[in-house]
Amino acid sequence: MPYASREHGPRTRRVLDRIGRTTMLARVGQGQSQRGLGALTSIDQSTISRLENGSAAGLRLDKLAAIIAVLDLDRFDQLRPPAPTRPTRE
């Protein structure tokens, strides 16, 4: 069975979702489209979409590394989504 079609446990699912969401937030925060990121990394837009949706479990490590490098997410602590902010009272 190919790796990408395997069922994942809840912890793995959460990690894949977190990586995808962090990637999407960084990309959008930099004003980059999926197609634009694909052009910078030589990765298909559809692959970037699957990564952002948490469904690219079989993505090769070198491709993930290229995306992380272009988005400047090479610090592991950046793979956590930003903490929610509370409204401040004045």
N, C-alpha and C positions, 0 to 999 in steps of 0.2 A: 504494500500500500504506500503510495507517495506520501512524503512527510506533510505536505500542505493539506491533504485531505483527512488527516488524523483528527480525532476528537481530542480536545485539550481539557485538562482539569481546570477548576475555577481559578487557581492561582496563576497558571500560565495564561489563561484567558484575560485576567486583569492586567498582567504585564504587557501582553500584546496590545490591549486597549490603551494602556498608558503610553506606550511607545507611539502608537498611532496618533493619539490626541496631542501629545507633546510635539510630534512632528508637524501636525496640522497647525497648531498654535504658533509655532516658530515660523513656519512658512508664511502664514497669513500676516503675522506680525511684521514680517520683512517685506510685505507687499508683493509676494511672489505667487504666481499661479502654479498649479500642479504641472502644467505644460512647461512653464518657465523653469521650474526646478528640474524637470526631466531633461531639458536641454542642457542645463549646467552639469548634470550628473550622468548623462547618456543612459537614463533609465526611462522606460515607457511611462507615460502619464497614468495608464491603467494600473501599473505596478505601484505607483505612488498612492493612487486612490485606495488600492487594497491595503497598503500599509497603514494609511490613515484611518481606515475602517476596521483595523485590527484583524484583517483576514489574509495577511501575507505571511503566514507562519513559515513558509518555505523560502522566504527571501534570503538570497545568499548574503553572507556576512560582509563581503566586500561591497555589495550594493548598499547595504545599510550604513556601512562606514562612510561611503561617498556622500550619502544624504546627510549624515550627522556632521561631516566636515563642512559641507556647503552651508548648512544652516548654523554652523558654529556652535553645535551642541556637544562639543567634545569633552565637557566636564560631566561626570556621571550624575552629579546632583541636579543637573538641568533636566534629567530624564523624569524627574518628578513634576507633576503639574503644579502651577503656582497655587499657593494656599489661597482660599477664598478670602476676599477682603470684606470687612464689616464696615457698614456706613459709620462715619464719625459724627458725634453730636457736638455741636458748637454752642 
